[in-house]
Amino acid sequence: MIPRLETDRLLLREWRPEDFEPLAEIMADADVARYLSGAPLSRAETWGRLTSTVGHWSLRGYGMWAVERKSDRALLGRVGLHYPEGWPGEEVGWSLGKPHWGNGYATEAARAAINFGFLTQPVSRLISVIDPDNIASQAVARRLGETCGERSEVVVGGRAYVVDIWSISRVSWMNCRTT
């Protein structure tokens, strides 16, 4: 049910039971969780997020993939499309473990997710919900061709977060693919 996407260095694939341990380590890292939840996630919270991620595929037909590095089969994190109830739009999102930052993996995987999104979904734009202080994710968004738009507020787990809505239109995506 979950299609696999392949890039030069990465495999975006279905989630497996053995992914839980490395994902729990990633989500327990304060630096990773800072812009996702505000604080490290417990194992139980990570389990809840993982089962929600898998369920998203069933309910929406798309979701976040497990990102595996081809060279050593390491789980790097999660990247994909996300559109929970009450969200401002269909989002392409990324979160990787800290040891994998700065290698271009987020951009590479998110570009594959954007391509999948525009090729399979009838949307005029895809968004990325980014904390105004998250400079690294803003840089990824720029490399993907997204531009910063309106400031908004999203609620996750009963807590409100101020975010910037970055986006790329279908037209911009098509222009980037043909140049």
Residue, then its C-alpha position, 0 to 999 in steps of 0.5 A: m500500500i505504501p509506494r517506495l520512492e528511490t533517490d540517488r542515496l535514499l530509499l523512502r519506504e514503508w514503516r517496519p517494526e524494527d524502525f521503532e527503536p531508531l525512531a524513538e532515539i531520533m525523537a528523544d533528541a532535544d535538538v530534533a524535537r525542538y521544532l516538532s513538539g517543543a520537547p523530546l518525545s517519550r517512547a510512548e509518544t513516539w509510538g503514538r506518532l508512528t502509529s498515526t503516521v502509518g494510519h495516515w497512509s490508510l486514511r489519506g493514501y499518502g503520508m510520511w515515509a521511513v527514510e533509509r540510506k541505501s549505503d548502510r540501510a540506516l534509518l535517517g528519519r521521516v519525510g513525506l506528505h502530511y495533512p491531519e485534521g485542522w492543518p492549513g494544507e497538504e504539507v511536505g515535511w521532514s525530520l531527520g536524526k541529528p547525525h544526518w543533518g547537513n548532508g542534503y538528505a532532507t532536501e533529497a527526500a523532500r524533493a521526491a515527496i514533492n514530486f510524488g505529491f504533485l504527480t498523485q494529488p489534485v492540489s495547487r500547492l504544497i506547504s511546509v509548516i516551519d517554526p520562524d526560528n528554524i533556520a535549517s528547515q527554512a534553508v531546505a524549503r528554499r532549496l526545494g523552491e518554496t517561498c515563505g508566506e503567511r504566519s499562522e498558528v497550528v495546534v499539535g497535541g493541544r499546544a499552539y505553535v506560531v509557524d510560517i507557511w512556506s509553499i510551492s505551487r504546482v506551476s512553480w514545481m512544473n517550471c523547476r522540472t522543465t528547466 
